[in-house]
Amino acid sequence: MTKFTKDSKLALIQGYDSDLLSQTEYGNQMGVTKSQFQYWLKLYKMHGETAFTNGYTKLSGKL
């Protein structure tokens, strides 16, 4: 399974045109499943470009 970066997810979402291809066809061309593409699309519609920014940090647990 390919890992997609924040930039590649944004490019994939912003490059989608529902008038040209279905979500299934576009996902297949881009190498993602329809459900994964729909999930990313929904996140983008709800949160914009910040949807793919990691919202966590790595803490060592030591004080």
PDBQT receptor file of N, H, CA, C and O in Angstrom, charges set to zero:
ATOM      1  N   MET A   1       0.837  -1.175   0.000  1.00  0.00    +0.000 N 
ATOM      2  CA  MET A   1       0.000   0.000   0.000  1.00  0.00    +0.000 C 
ATOM      3  C   MET A   1       0.883   1.239   0.000  1.00  0.00    +0.000 C 
ATOM      4  O   MET A   1       1.842   1.334   0.765  1.00  0.00    +0.000 OA
ATOM      5  N   THR A   2       0.554   2.164  -0.847  1.00  0.00    +0.000 N 
ATOM      6  H   THR A   2      -0.225   2.088  -1.468  1.00  0.00    +0.000 HD
ATOM      7  CA  THR A   2       1.314   3.392  -0.982  1.00  0.00    +0.000 C 
ATOM      8  C   THR A   2       0.884   4.395   0.079  1.00  0.00    +0.000 C 
ATOM      9  O   THR A   2      -0.305   4.571   0.343  1.00  0.00    +0.000 OA
ATOM     10  N   LYS A   3       1.862   5.041   0.675  1.00  0.00    +0.000 N 
ATOM     11  H   LYS A   3       2.828   4.898   0.460  1.00  0.00    +0.000 HD
ATOM     12  CA  LYS A   3       1.545   6.125   1.609  1.00  0.00    +0.000 C 
ATOM     13  C   LYS A   3       1.483   7.415   0.815  1.00  0.00    +0.000 C 
ATOM     14  O   LYS A   3       2.333   7.683  -0.034  1.00  0.00    +0.000 OA
ATOM     15  N   PHE A   4       0.472   8.201   1.102  1.00  0.00    +0.000 N 
ATOM     16  H   PHE A   4      -0.219   7.983   1.791  1.00  0.00    +0.000 HD
ATOM     17  CA  PHE A   4       0.291   9.470   0.423  1.00  0.00    +0.000 C 
ATOM     18  C   PHE A   4       0.640  10.600   1.376  1.00  0.00    +0.000 C 
ATOM     19  O   PHE A   4       0.228  10.598   2.537  1.00  0.00    +0.000 OA
ATOM     20  N   THR A   5       1.392  11.551   0.882  1.00  0.00    +0.000 N 
ATOM     21  H   THR A   5       1.726  11.552  -0.060  1.00  0.00    +0.000 HD
ATOM     22  CA  THR A   5       1.748  12.717   1.688  1.00  0.00    +0.000 C 
ATOM     23  C   THR A   5       0.596  13.706   1.683  1.00  0.00    +0.000 C 
ATOM     24  O   THR A   5      -0.359  13.565   0.919  1.00  0.00    +0.000 OA
ATOM     25  N   LYS A   6       0.697  14.696   2.534  1.00  0.00    +0.000 N 
ATOM     26  H   LYS A   6       1.472  14.811   3.155  1.00  0.00    +0.000 HD
ATOM     27  CA  LYS A   6      -0.307  15.761   2.592  1.00  0.00    +0.000 C 
ATOM     28  C   LYS A   6      -0.448  16.417   1.221  1.00  0.00    +0.000 C 
ATOM     29  O   LYS A   6      -1.560  16.649   0.748  1.00  0.00    +0.000 OA
ATOM     30  N   ASP A   7       0.666  16.708   0.598  1.00  0.00    +0.000 N 
ATOM     31  H   ASP A   7       1.570  16.520   0.982  1.00  0.00    +0.000 HD
ATOM     32  CA  ASP A   7       0.648  17.376  -0.705  1.00  0.00    +0.000 C 
ATOM     33  C   ASP A   7       0.038  16.503  -1.788  1.00  0.00    +0.000 C 
ATOM     34  O   ASP A   7      -0.697  16.997  -2.643  1.00  0.00    +0.000 OA
ATOM     35  N   SER A   8       0.336  15.210  -1.760  1.00  0.00    +0.000 N 
ATOM     36  H   SER A   8       0.934  14.809  -1.066  1.00  0.00    +0.000 HD
ATOM     37  CA  SER A   8      -0.225  14.333  -2.787  1.00  0.00    +0.000 C 
ATOM     38  C   SER A   8      -1.727  14.149  -2.602  1.00  0.00    +0.000 C 
ATOM     39  O   SER A   8      -2.460  14.021  -3.583  1.00  0.00    +0.000 OA
ATOM     40  N   LYS A   9      -2.192  14.135  -1.353  1.00  0.00    +0.000 N 
ATOM     41  H   LYS A   9      -1.597  14.240  -0.556  1.00  0.00    +0.000 HD
ATOM     42  CA  LYS A   9      -3.636  14.041  -1.103  1.00  0.00    +0.000 C 
ATOM     43  C   LYS A   9      -4.340  15.301  -1.598  1.00  0.00    +0.000 C 
ATOM     44  O   LYS A   9      -5.394  15.225  -2.229  1.00  0.00    +0.000 OA
ATOM     45  N   LEU A  10      -3.747  16.465  -1.305  1.00  0.00    +0.000 N 
ATOM     46  H   LEU A  10      -2.890  16.527  -0.792  1.00  0.00    +0.000 HD
ATOM     47  CA  LEU A  10      -4.330  17.724  -1.766  1.00  0.00    +0.000 C 
ATOM     48  C   LEU A  10      -4.385  17.780  -3.285  1.00  0.00    +0.000 C 
ATOM     49  O   LEU A  10      -5.395  18.187  -3.859  1.00  0.00    +0.000 OA
ATOM     50  N   ALA A  11      -3.306  17.374  -3.935  1.00  0.00    +0.000 N 
ATOM     51  H   ALA A  11      -2.485  17.043  -3.469  1.00  0.00    +0.000 HD
ATOM     52  CA  ALA A  11      -3.270  17.386  -5.393  1.00  0.00    +0.000 C 
ATOM     53  C   ALA A  11      -4.312  16.436  -5.968  1.00  0.00    +0.000 C 
ATOM     54  O   ALA A  11      -4.964  16.749  -6.965  1.00  0.00    +0.000 OA
ATOM     55  N   LEU A  12      -4.463  15.300  -5.351  1.00  0.00    +0.000 N 
ATOM     56  H   LEU A  12      -3.934  15.046  -4.542  1.00  0.00    +0.000 HD
ATOM     57  CA  LEU A  12      -5.434  14.313  -5.804  1.00  0.00    +0.000 C 
ATOM     58  C   LEU A  12      -6.853  14.853  -5.671  1.00  0.00    +0.000 C 
ATOM     59  O   LEU A  12      -7.654  14.723  -6.597  1.00  0.00    +0.000 OA
ATOM     60  N   ILE A  13      -7.169  15.451  -4.541  1.00  0.00    +0.000 N 
ATOM     61  H   ILE A  13      -6.519  15.557  -3.789  1.00  0.00    +0.000 HD
ATOM     62  CA  ILE A  13      -8.503  15.996  -4.299  1.00  0.00    +0.000 C 
ATOM     63  C   ILE A  13      -8.776  17.190  -5.213  1.00  0.00    +0.000 C 
ATOM     64  O   ILE A  13      -9.852  17.287  -5.803  1.00  0.00    +0.000 OA
ATOM     65  N   GLN A  14      -7.821  18.082  -5.330  1.00  0.00    +0.000 N 
ATOM     66  H   GLN A  14      -6.947  18.003  -4.851  1.00  0.00    +0.000 HD
ATOM     67  CA  GLN A  14      -8.028  19.289  -6.123  1.00  0.00    +0.000 C 
ATOM     68  C   GLN A  14      -8.052  19.002  -7.622  1.00  0.00    +0.000 C 
ATOM     69  O   GLN A  14      -8.584  19.798  -8.395  1.00  0.00    +0.000 OA
ATOM     70  N   GLY A  15      -7.486  17.884  -8.036  1.00  0.00    +0.000 N 
ATOM     71  H   GLY A  15      -7.054  17.237  -7.408  1.00  0.00    +0.000 HD
ATOM     72  CA  GLY A  15      -7.474  17.510  -9.447  1.00  0.00    +0.000 C 
ATOM     73  C   GLY A  15      -8.719  16.778  -9.904  1.00  0.00    +0.000 C 
ATOM     74  O   GLY A  15      -8.867  16.482 -11.090  1.00  0.00    +0.000 OA
ATOM     75  N   TYR A  16      -9.603  16.489  -8.989  1.00  0.00    +0.000 N 
ATOM     76  H   TYR A  16      -9.483  16.730  -8.025  1.00  0.00    +0.000 HD
ATOM     77  CA  TYR A  16     -10.810  15.725  -9.322  1.00  0.00    +0.000 C 
ATOM     78  C   TYR A  16     -11.873  16.622  -9.942  1.00  0.00    +0.000 C 
ATOM     79  O   TYR A  16     -12.167  17.700  -9.426  1.00  0.00    +0.000 OA
ATOM     80  N   ASP A  17     -12.446  16.165 -11.055  1.00  0.00    +0.000 N 
ATOM     81  H   ASP A  17     -12.206  15.289 -11.474  1.00  0.00    +0.000 HD
ATOM     82  CA  ASP A  17     -13.545  16.863 -11.717  1.00  0.00    +0.000 C 
ATOM     83  C   ASP A  17     -14.668  15.860 -11.928  1.00  0.00    +0.000 C 
ATOM     84  O   ASP A  17     -14.549  14.949 -12.747  1.00  0.00    +0.000 OA
ATOM     85  N   SER A  18     -15.749  16.028 -11.195  1.00  0.00    +0.000 N 
ATOM     86  H   SER A  18     -15.846  16.768 -10.530  1.00  0.00    +0.000 HD
ATOM     87  CA  SER A  18     -16.854  15.065 -11.243  1.00  0.00    +0.000 C 
ATOM     88  C   SER A  18     -17.561  15.055 -12.597  1.00  0.00    +0.000 C 
ATOM     89  O   SER A  18     -18.295  14.114 -12.900  1.00  0.00    +0.000 OA
ATOM     90  N   ASP A  19     -17.354  16.085 -13.412  1.00  0.00    +0.000 N 
ATOM     91  H   ASP A  19     -16.758  16.849 -13.166  1.00  0.00    +0.000 HD
ATOM     92  CA  ASP A  19     -17.956  16.106 -14.742  1.00  0.00    +0.000 C 
ATOM     93  C   ASP A  19     -17.231  15.181 -15.714  1.00  0.00    +0.000 C 
ATOM     94  O   ASP A  19     -17.808  14.756 -16.714  1.00  0.00    +0.000 OA
ATOM     95  N   LEU A  20     -15.964  14.867 -15.424  1.00  0.00    +0.000 N 
ATOM     96  H   LEU A  20     -15.495  15.212 -14.611  1.00  0.00    +0.000 HD
ATOM     97  CA  LEU A  20     -15.171  14.048 -16.333  1.00  0.00    +0.000 C 
ATOM     98  C   LEU A  20     -15.164  12.568 -15.964  1.00  0.00    +0.000 C 
ATOM     99  O   LEU A  20     -15.294  11.709 -16.837  1.00  0.00    +0.000 OA
ATOM    100  N   LEU A  21     -15.013  12.266 -14.678  1.00  0.00    +0.000 N 
ATOM    101  H   LEU A  21     -14.907  12.963 -13.969  1.00  0.00    +0.000 HD
ATOM    102  CA  LEU A  21     -14.880  10.882 -14.229  1.00  0.00    +0.000 C 
ATOM    103  C   LEU A  21     -15.680  10.649 -12.955  1.00  0.00    +0.000 C 
ATOM    104  O   LEU A  21     -15.924  11.568 -12.173  1.00  0.00    +0.000 OA
ATOM    105  N   SER A  22     -16.079   9.402 -12.769  1.00  0.00    +0.000 N 
ATOM    106  H   SER A  22     -15.881   8.655 -13.404  1.00  0.00    +0.000 HD
ATOM    107  CA  SER A  22     -16.707   9.040 -11.496  1.00  0.00    +0.000 C 
ATOM    108  C   SER A  22     -15.622   8.931 -10.434  1.00  0.00    +0.000 C 
ATOM    109  O   SER A  22     -14.434   8.884 -10.753  1.00  0.00    +0.000 OA
ATOM    110  N   GLN A  23     -16.027   8.892  -9.190  1.00  0.00    +0.000 N 
ATOM    111  H   GLN A  23     -16.992   8.930  -8.930  1.00  0.00    +0.000 HD
ATOM    112  CA  GLN A  23     -15.059   8.752  -8.096  1.00  0.00    +0.000 C 
ATOM    113  C   GLN A  23     -14.327   7.416  -8.190  1.00  0.00    +0.000 C 
ATOM    114  O   GLN A  23     -13.137   7.337  -7.886  1.00  0.00    +0.000 OA
ATOM    115  N   THR A  24     -15.022   6.385  -8.603  1.00  0.00    +0.000 N 
ATOM    116  H   THR A  24     -15.988   6.450  -8.850  1.00  0.00    +0.000 HD
ATOM    117  CA  THR A  24     -14.404   5.063  -8.753  1.00  0.00    +0.000 C 
ATOM    118  C   THR A  24     -13.336   5.083  -9.837  1.00  0.00    +0.000 C 
ATOM    119  O   THR A  24     -12.225   4.595  -9.626  1.00  0.00    +0.000 OA
ATOM    120  N   GLU A  25     -13.665   5.646 -10.995  1.00  0.00    +0.000 N 
ATOM    121  H   GLU A  25     -14.567   6.043 -11.166  1.00  0.00    +0.000 HD
ATOM    122  CA  GLU A  25     -12.709   5.698 -12.108  1.00  0.00    +0.000 C 
ATOM    123  C   GLU A  25     -11.495   6.550 -11.745  1.00  0.00    +0.000 C 
ATOM    124  O   GLU A  25     -10.357   6.174 -12.026  1.00  0.00    +0.000 OA
ATOM    125  N   TYR A  26     -11.743   7.690 -11.123  1.00  0.00    +0.000 N 
ATOM    126  H   TYR A  26     -12.668   7.996 -10.894  1.00  0.00    +0.000 HD
ATOM    127  CA  TYR A  26     -10.644   8.577 -10.742  1.00  0.00    +0.000 C 
ATOM    128  C   TYR A  26      -9.752   7.908  -9.698  1.00  0.00    +0.000 C 
ATOM    129  O   TYR A  26      -8.526   7.954  -9.799  1.00  0.00    +0.000 OA
ATOM    130  N   GLY A  27     -10.373   7.290  -8.700  1.00  0.00    +0.000 N 
ATOM    131  H   GLY A  27     -11.369   7.253  -8.619  1.00  0.00    +0.000 HD
ATOM    132  CA  GLY A  27      -9.600   6.583  -7.683  1.00  0.00    +0.000 C 
ATOM    133  C   GLY A  27      -8.736   5.490  -8.274  1.00  0.00    +0.000 C 
ATOM    134  O   GLY A  27      -7.573   5.341  -7.898  1.00  0.00    +0.000 OA
ATOM    135  N   ASN A  28      -9.296   4.725  -9.194  1.00  0.00    +0.000 N 
ATOM    136  H   ASN A  28     -10.241   4.846  -9.499  1.00  0.00    +0.000 HD
ATOM    137  CA  ASN A  28      -8.526   3.659  -9.853  1.00  0.00    +0.000 C 
ATOM    138  C   ASN A  28      -7.336   4.223 -10.613  1.00  0.00    +0.000 C 
ATOM    139  O   ASN A  28      -6.245   3.655 -10.569  1.00  0.00    +0.000 OA
ATOM    140  N   GLN A  29      -7.534   5.332 -11.306  1.00  0.00    +0.000 N 
ATOM    141  H   GLN A  29      -8.421   5.795 -11.342  1.00  0.00    +0.000 HD
ATOM    142  CA  GLN A  29      -6.440   5.956 -12.047  1.00  0.00    +0.000 C 
ATOM    143  C   GLN A  29      -5.346   6.464 -11.119  1.00  0.00    +0.000 C 
ATOM    144  O   GLN A  29      -4.166   6.436 -11.468  1.00  0.00    +0.000 OA
ATOM    145  N   MET A  30      -5.736   6.929  -9.939  1.00  0.00    +0.000 N 
ATOM    146  H   MET A  30      -6.694   6.952  -9.655  1.00  0.00    +0.000 HD
ATOM    147  CA  MET A  30      -4.779   7.511  -9.001  1.00  0.00    +0.000 C 
ATOM    148  C   MET A  30      -4.194   6.488  -8.023  1.00  0.00    +0.000 C 
ATOM    149  O   MET A  30      -3.278   6.805  -7.264  1.00  0.00    +0.000 OA
ATOM    150  N   GLY A  31      -4.717   5.281  -8.046  1.00  0.00    +0.000 N 
ATOM    151  H   GLY A  31      -5.461   5.024  -8.663  1.00  0.00    +0.000 HD
ATOM    152  CA  GLY A  31      -4.163   4.234  -7.195  1.00  0.00    +0.000 C 
ATOM    153  C   GLY A  31      -4.734   4.174  -5.792  1.00  0.00    +0.000 C 
ATOM    154  O   GLY A  31      -4.074   3.684  -4.876  1.00  0.00    +0.000 OA
ATOM    155  N   VAL A  32      -5.959   4.670  -5.609  1.00  0.00    +0.000 N 
ATOM    156  H   VAL A  32      -6.495   5.068  -6.353  1.00  0.00    +0.000 HD
ATOM    157  CA  VAL A  32      -6.621   4.589  -4.309  1.00  0.00    +0.000 C 
ATOM    158  C   VAL A  32      -8.002   3.968  -4.500  1.00  0.00    +0.000 C 
ATOM    159  O   VAL A  32      -8.558   3.980  -5.598  1.00  0.00    +0.000 OA
ATOM    160  N   THR A  33      -8.537   3.433  -3.422  1.00  0.00    +0.000 N 
ATOM    161  H   THR A  33      -8.085   3.423  -2.530  1.00  0.00    +0.000 HD
ATOM    162  CA  THR A  33      -9.875   2.864  -3.493  1.00  0.00    +0.000 C 
ATOM    163  C   THR A  33     -10.914   3.982  -3.495  1.00  0.00    +0.000 C 
ATOM    164  O   THR A  33     -10.628   5.109  -3.092  1.00  0.00    +0.000 OA
ATOM    165  N   LYS A  34     -12.098   3.662  -3.944  1.00  0.00    +0.000 N 
ATOM    166  H   LYS A  34     -12.330   2.746  -4.271  1.00  0.00    +0.000 HD
ATOM    167  CA  LYS A  34     -13.184   4.642  -3.969  1.00  0.00    +0.000 C 
ATOM    168  C   LYS A  34     -13.486   5.130  -2.556  1.00  0.00    +0.000 C 
ATOM    169  O   LYS A  34     -13.694   6.325  -2.344  1.00  0.00    +0.000 OA
ATOM    170  N   SER A  35     -13.511   4.215  -1.591  1.00  0.00    +0.000 N 
ATOM    171  H   SER A  35     -13.342   3.245  -1.763  1.00  0.00    +0.000 HD
ATOM    172  CA  SER A  35     -13.842   4.611  -0.220  1.00  0.00    +0.000 C 
ATOM    173  C   SER A  35     -12.779   5.522   0.375  1.00  0.00    +0.000 C 
ATOM    174  O   SER A  35     -13.111   6.462   1.097  1.00  0.00    +0.000 OA
ATOM    175  N   GLN A  36     -11.499   5.262   0.084  1.00  0.00    +0.000 N 
ATOM    176  H   GLN A  36     -11.230   4.498  -0.503  1.00  0.00    +0.000 HD
ATOM    177  CA  GLN A  36     -10.426   6.122   0.593  1.00  0.00    +0.000 C 
ATOM    178  C   GLN A  36     -10.526   7.509  -0.025  1.00  0.00    +0.000 C 
ATOM    179  O   GLN A  36     -10.376   8.520   0.661  1.00  0.00    +0.000 OA
ATOM    180  N   PHE A  37     -10.782   7.545  -1.326  1.00  0.00    +0.000 N 
ATOM    181  H   PHE A  37     -10.904   6.723  -1.884  1.00  0.00    +0.000 HD
ATOM    182  CA  PHE A  37     -10.924   8.826  -2.002  1.00  0.00    +0.000 C 
ATOM    183  C   PHE A  37     -12.109   9.607  -1.438  1.00  0.00    +0.000 C 
ATOM    184  O   PHE A  37     -11.995  10.811  -1.211  1.00  0.00    +0.000 OA
ATOM    185  N   GLN A  38     -13.241   8.948  -1.209  1.00  0.00    +0.000 N 
ATOM    186  H   GLN A  38     -13.334   7.969  -1.393  1.00  0.00    +0.000 HD
ATOM    187  CA  GLN A  38     -14.414   9.611  -0.649  1.00  0.00    +0.000 C 
ATOM    188  C   GLN A  38     -14.131  10.145   0.752  1.00  0.00    +0.000 C 
ATOM    189  O   GLN A  38     -14.598  11.225   1.113  1.00  0.00    +0.000 OA
ATOM    190  N   TYR A  39     -13.370   9.392   1.538  1.00  0.00    +0.000 N 
ATOM    191  H   TYR A  39     -12.991   8.514   1.245  1.00  0.00    +0.000 HD
ATOM    192  CA  TYR A  39     -13.002   9.828   2.884  1.00  0.00    +0.000 C 
ATOM    193  C   TYR A  39     -12.165  11.103   2.827  1.00  0.00    +0.000 C 
ATOM    194  O   TYR A  39     -12.430  12.062   3.552  1.00  0.00    +0.000 OA
ATOM    195  N   TRP A  40     -11.153  11.108   1.958  1.00  0.00    +0.000 N 
ATOM    196  H   TRP A  40     -10.938  10.329   1.368  1.00  0.00    +0.000 HD
ATOM    197  CA  TRP A  40     -10.309  12.294   1.815  1.00  0.00    +0.000 C 
ATOM    198  C   TRP A  40     -11.113  13.474   1.299  1.00  0.00    +0.000 C 
ATOM    199  O   TRP A  40     -10.917  14.599   1.756  1.00  0.00    +0.000 OA
ATOM    200  N   LEU A  41     -12.007  13.240   0.366  1.00  0.00    +0.000 N 
ATOM    201  H   LEU A  41     -12.167  12.326  -0.006  1.00  0.00    +0.000 HD
ATOM    202  CA  LEU A  41     -12.847  14.293  -0.186  1.00  0.00    +0.000 C 
ATOM    203  C   LEU A  41     -13.746  14.899   0.888  1.00  0.00    +0.000 C 
ATOM    204  O   LEU A  41     -13.922  16.116   0.946  1.00  0.00    +0.000 OA
ATOM    205  N   LYS A  42     -14.308  14.047   1.732  1.00  0.00    +0.000 N 
ATOM    206  H   LYS A  42     -14.165  13.059   1.685  1.00  0.00    +0.000 HD
ATOM    207  CA  LYS A  42     -15.167  14.523   2.817  1.00  0.00    +0.000 C 
ATOM    208  C   LYS A  42     -14.361  15.341   3.825  1.00  0.00    +0.000 C 
ATOM    209  O   LYS A  42     -14.811  16.394   4.277  1.00  0.00    +0.000 OA
ATOM    210  N   LEU A  43     -13.169  14.854   4.175  1.00  0.00    +0.000 N 
ATOM    211  H   LEU A  43     -12.803  13.999   3.808  1.00  0.00    +0.000 HD
ATOM    212  CA  LEU A  43     -12.301  15.616   5.082  1.00  0.00    +0.000 C 
ATOM    213  C   LEU A  43     -11.968  16.984   4.500  1.00  0.00    +0.000 C 
ATOM    214  O   LEU A  43     -11.999  17.993   5.203  1.00  0.00    +0.000 OA
ATOM    215  N   TYR A  44     -11.654  17.007   3.222  1.00  0.00    +0.000 N 
ATOM    216  H   TYR A  44     -11.629  16.187   2.650  1.00  0.00    +0.000 HD
ATOM    217  CA  TYR A  44     -11.289  18.269   2.563  1.00  0.00    +0.000 C 
ATOM    218  C   TYR A  44     -12.464  19.237   2.551  1.00  0.00    +0.000 C 
ATOM    219  O   TYR A  44     -12.282  20.433   2.779  1.00  0.00    +0.000 OA
ATOM    220  N   LYS A  45     -13.669  18.731   2.286  1.00  0.00    +0.000 N 
ATOM    221  H   LYS A  45     -13.816  17.760   2.100  1.00  0.00    +0.000 HD
ATOM    222  CA  LYS A  45     -14.841  19.600   2.263  1.00  0.00    +0.000 C 
ATOM    223  C   LYS A  45     -15.148  20.155   3.653  1.00  0.00    +0.000 C 
ATOM    224  O   LYS A  45     -15.624  21.283   3.779  1.00  0.00    +0.000 OA
ATOM    225  N   MET A  46     -14.880  19.373   4.690  1.00  0.00    +0.000 N 
ATOM    226  H   MET A  46     -14.494  18.456   4.588  1.00  0.00    +0.000 HD
ATOM    227  CA  MET A  46     -15.164  19.806   6.058  1.00  0.00    +0.000 C 
ATOM    228  C   MET A  46     -14.099  20.748   6.619  1.00  0.00    +0.000 C 
ATOM    229  O   MET A  46     -14.419  21.715   7.311  1.00  0.00    +0.000 OA
ATOM    230  N   HIS A  47     -12.820  20.457   6.315  1.00  0.00    +0.000 N 
ATOM    231  H   HIS A  47     -12.560  19.672   5.753  1.00  0.00    +0.000 HD
ATOM    232  CA  HIS A  47     -11.724  21.168   6.984  1.00  0.00    +0.000 C 
ATOM    233  C   HIS A  47     -10.795  21.933   6.046  1.00  0.00    +0.000 C 
ATOM    234  O   HIS A  47      -9.898  22.632   6.518  1.00  0.00    +0.000 OA
ATOM    235  N   GLY A  48     -10.981  21.822   4.754  1.00  0.00    +0.000 N 
ATOM    236  H   GLY A  48     -11.710  21.254   4.371  1.00  0.00    +0.000 HD
ATOM    237  CA  GLY A  48     -10.100  22.503   3.811  1.00  0.00    +0.000 C 
ATOM    238  C   GLY A  48      -8.708  21.877   3.797  1.00  0.00    +0.000 C 
ATOM    239  O   GLY A  48      -8.549  20.687   4.069  1.00  0.00    +0.000 OA
ATOM    240  N   GLU A  49      -7.721  22.678   3.484  1.00  0.00    +0.000 N 
ATOM    241  H   GLU A  49      -7.850  23.645   3.263  1.00  0.00    +0.000 HD
ATOM    242  CA  GLU A  49      -6.353  22.179   3.345  1.00  0.00    +0.000 C 
ATOM    243  C   GLU A  49      -5.756  21.687   4.658  1.00  0.00    +0.000 C 
ATOM    244  O   GLU A  49      -4.795  20.917   4.646  1.00  0.00    +0.000 OA
ATOM    245  N   THR A  50      -6.302  22.113   5.775  1.00  0.00    +0.000 N 
ATOM    246  H   THR A  50      -7.082  22.739   5.785  1.00  0.00    +0.000 HD
ATOM    247  CA  THR A  50      -5.771  21.674   7.070  1.00  0.00    +0.000 C 
ATOM    248  C   THR A  50      -6.194  20.250   7.410  1.00  0.00    +0.000 C 
ATOM    249  O   THR A  50      -5.735  19.698   8.409  1.00  0.00    +0.000 OA
ATOM    250  N   ALA A  51      -7.054  19.650   6.607  1.00  0.00    +0.000 N 
ATOM    251  H   ALA A  51      -7.427  20.098   5.795  1.00  0.00    +0.000 HD
ATOM    252  CA  ALA A  51      -7.558  18.309   6.887  1.00  0.00    +0.000 C 
ATOM    253  C   ALA A  51      -6.444  17.259   6.919  1.00  0.00    +0.000 C 
ATOM    254  O   ALA A  51      -6.561  16.255   7.622  1.00  0.00    +0.000 OA
ATOM    255  N   PHE A  52      -5.380  17.481   6.174  1.00  0.00    +0.000 N 
ATOM    256  H   PHE A  52      -5.285  18.296   5.604  1.00  0.00    +0.000 HD
ATOM    257  CA  PHE A  52      -4.338  16.474   6.064  1.00  0.00    +0.000 C 
ATOM    258  C   PHE A  52      -3.085  16.810   6.867  1.00  0.00    +0.000 C 
ATOM    259  O   PHE A  52      -2.044  16.176   6.697  1.00  0.00    +0.000 OA
ATOM    260  N   THR A  53      -3.187  17.796   7.732  1.00  0.00    +0.000 N 
ATOM    261  H   THR A  53      -4.032  18.312   7.870  1.00  0.00    +0.000 HD
ATOM    262  CA  THR A  53      -2.081  18.159   8.606  1.00  0.00    +0.000 C 
ATOM    263  C   THR A  53      -2.150  17.294   9.858  1.00  0.00    +0.000 C 
ATOM    264  O   THR A  53      -3.206  17.166  10.478  1.00  0.00    +0.000 OA
ATOM    265  N   ASN A  54      -1.039  16.713  10.217  1.00  0.00    +0.000 N 
ATOM    266  H   ASN A  54      -0.181  16.817   9.713  1.00  0.00    +0.000 HD
ATOM    267  CA  ASN A  54      -1.014  15.875  11.416  1.00  0.00    +0.000 C 
ATOM    268  C   ASN A  54      -1.313  16.729  12.643  1.00  0.00    +0.000 C 
ATOM    269  O   ASN A  54      -0.712  17.785  12.844  1.00  0.00    +0.000 OA
ATOM    270  N   GLY A  55      -2.241  16.259  13.449  1.00  0.00    +0.000 N 
ATOM    271  H   GLY A  55      -2.729  15.402  13.285  1.00  0.00    +0.000 HD
ATOM    272  CA  GLY A  55      -2.628  17.015  14.619  1.00  0.00    +0.000 C 
ATOM    273  C   GLY A  55      -2.114  16.415  15.906  1.00  0.00    +0.000 C 
ATOM    274  O   GLY A  55      -2.712  16.605  16.965  1.00  0.00    +0.000 OA
ATOM    275  N   TYR A  56      -1.037  15.708  15.828  1.00  0.00    +0.000 N 
ATOM    276  H   TYR A  56      -0.552  15.554  14.968  1.00  0.00    +0.000 HD
ATOM    277  CA  TYR A  56      -0.497  15.077  17.025  1.00  0.00    +0.000 C 
ATOM    278  C   TYR A  56       1.000  15.330  17.114  1.00  0.00    +0.000 C 
ATOM    279  O   TYR A  56       1.638  15.731  16.141  1.00  0.00    +0.000 OA
ATOM    280  N   THR A  57       1.535  15.091  18.277  1.00  0.00    +0.000 N 
ATOM    281  H   THR A  57       1.017  14.764  19.067  1.00  0.00    +0.000 HD
ATOM    282  CA  THR A  57       2.965  15.216  18.471  1.00  0.00    +0.000 C 
ATOM    283  C   THR A  57       3.482  13.951  19.135  1.00  0.00    +0.000 C 
ATOM    284  O   THR A  57       2.715  13.203  19.742  1.00  0.00    +0.000 OA
ATOM    285  N   LYS A  58       4.750  13.719  19.022  1.00  0.00    +0.000 N 
ATOM    286  H   LYS A  58       5.373  14.327  18.528  1.00  0.00    +0.000 HD
ATOM    287  CA  LYS A  58       5.379  12.599  19.691  1.00  0.00    +0.000 C 
ATOM    288  C   LYS A  58       5.962  13.102  21.000  1.00  0.00    +0.000 C 
ATOM    289  O   LYS A  58       6.862  13.941  21.002  1.00  0.00    +0.000 OA
ATOM    290  N   LEU A  59       5.467  12.610  22.077  1.00  0.00    +0.000 N 
ATOM    291  H   LEU A  59       4.735  11.928  22.076  1.00  0.00    +0.000 HD
ATOM    292  CA  LEU A  59       6.003  12.979  23.385  1.00  0.00    +0.000 C 
ATOM    293  C   LEU A  59       6.680  11.763  23.992  1.00  0.00    +0.000 C 
ATOM    294  O   LEU A  59       6.214  10.636  23.825  1.00  0.00    +0.000 OA
ATOM    295  N   SER A  60       7.751  11.988  24.678  1.00  0.00    +0.000 N 
ATOM    296  H   SER A  60       8.130  12.904  24.814  1.00  0.00    +0.000 HD
ATOM    297  CA  SER A  60       8.508  10.869  25.221  1.00  0.00    +0.000 C 
ATOM    298  C   SER A  60       7.839  10.245  26.445  1.00  0.00    +0.000 C 
ATOM    299  O   SER A  60       8.129   9.097  26.782  1.00  0.00    +0.000 OA
ATOM    300  N   GLY A  61       6.971  10.961  27.100  1.00  0.00    +0.000 N 
ATOM    301  H   GLY A  61       6.735  11.893  26.826  1.00  0.00    +0.000 HD
ATOM    302  CA  GLY A  61       6.351  10.443  28.310  1.00  0.00    +0.000 C 
ATOM    303  C   GLY A  61       7.156  10.746  29.565  1.00  0.00    +0.000 C 
ATOM    304  O   GLY A  61       6.688  10.504  30.677  1.00  0.00    +0.000 OA
ATOM    305  N   LYS A  62       8.357  11.272  29.395  1.00  0.00    +0.000 N 
ATOM    306  H   LYS A  62       8.738  11.469  28.491  1.00  0.00    +0.000 HD
ATOM    307  CA  LYS A  62       9.188  11.654  30.532  1.00  0.00    +0.000 C 
ATOM    308  C   LYS A  62       8.891  13.082  30.922  1.00  0.00    +0.000 C 
ATOM    309  O   LYS A  62       8.648  13.932  30.065  1.00  0.00    +0.000 OA
ATOM    310  N   LEU A  63       8.910  13.340  32.176  1.00  0.00    +0.000 N 
ATOM    311  H   LEU A  63       9.107  12.650  32.872  1.00  0.00    +0.000 HD
ATOM    312  CA  LEU A  63       8.682  14.704  32.657  1.00  0.00    +0.000 C 
ATOM    313  C   LEU A  63       9.950  15.439  32.882  1.00  0.00    +0.000 C 
ATOM    314  O   LEU A  63       9.926  16.601  33.287  1.00  0.00    +0.000 OA
TER     315      LEU A  63
